[in-house]
């Protein structure tokens, strides 16, 4: 059987599509939760014990579910939102929801690194909580957040390949149908190489941007 | 300007409570540079943080221009805080913002229009002498420069009060001196009341006009710097002064003690114009005693000379008594060590 370059290219496109939108939605969902996890802690700017433990439990539960099971659980939600459970668009729902709690934890720990003194200084100048979040926490944690985003994208890329196994399309789908089920080793190799190159690229870009935005060290 | 009444602050729960402040009463007048000195754990930092409610008082009240701080709600408090600048030991600058962005920060919080922010930032850069560094990030600045940014930021909203929480403790002596002079200048130029927290008597001596000596969560001595320096009442104040200014070496003490019965070791403290009078010469001229000077120092505090001498006086008991009488007749303080 021939090497099917015409299959790989659209699959690559589908993967990019899934990863991009899943990252976007997981950040939209996860970042606010991460901020809330931090600021509702005891002695932080918005202490709320109950909310904090509820959020924390939800995050933990979602993170403990294996992704493949999460996809199955979320089939109905995909159907409600996109009218289908098959294809790259439908896969965005479980991918976003699977990655959101990860984003929340990553954001929480990135924001935790912002020295408390800076928050106090902002308070002493009359900043409200909203201003502390937007003008202190997020800008000061930006490089750690970018590194967290990098981790998230790579995670979603891995998950998207898994989603391919149950009809989401993309690189993972090609790897399973051609590489695994039809024993086309060249196809399998091609998908693996694409994934490796993508991960390397994402990580390098992430490191570069994070480093550029980090002004905490001299020069 | 600031009136602190029966202020207490307790940390921790019922099992292990720490009384950081216990029944503090203080009045800080407008235009004062008010020093609060104490050892670590004396509660001085907690006290100053209760003034702008970075720390919530457990009981008692802080009045700023007769506004009761603990009765303000969150948004009133935020507005009030804009009238109180604060500078910190570790500067607490935004590391991912440039010097000018840091100085503009409080103005942005107050939603100033852009052109006004620019103008005010230019002024403030001028005041603290950092115009050249406006585009630099804090990580590239020296400690002194960082604190200047901190001061400019604290001044941005035209505060009536500046709280300085160990602002020079992380700086070398020369930089400390420059920062202290800047604070003094600000106090003089803009009439801003400054509250200075420190554990160094030197800081008090250089810029403060009043001082409160804190111990175990309460002031043990409050007064003008001149009074406290020339006539410390509490042991804590004496200890601070011994360490800083009136250091008498152990060797001198033992030498004095081991002297014969016909000699005594005196510490004479001078203040003001009396410093110009030839006390020692007069003693030697008028009485049958021998005087040897073991140590001494003169400091200028608040433009008043403050000095001390440790002398050994030898002579018979009767003559010594007369010397004591002579000293007592002068407006100076003396004690037998």
Interface residues (C-beta under 8 A of the other chain):
Chain A: X115 X117 X118 X120 X121 X122 X123 X124 X125 X126 X127 X128 X131 X135 X136 X139 X140 X142 X213 X214 X215 X216 X217 X218 X219
Chain B: X52 X54 X74 X75 X78 X79 X80 X81 X82 X84 X85 X86 X88 X90 X92 X93 X94 X95 X96 X97 X105 X106 X108 X109 X110 X137 X138 X139 X140 X153 X157 X163
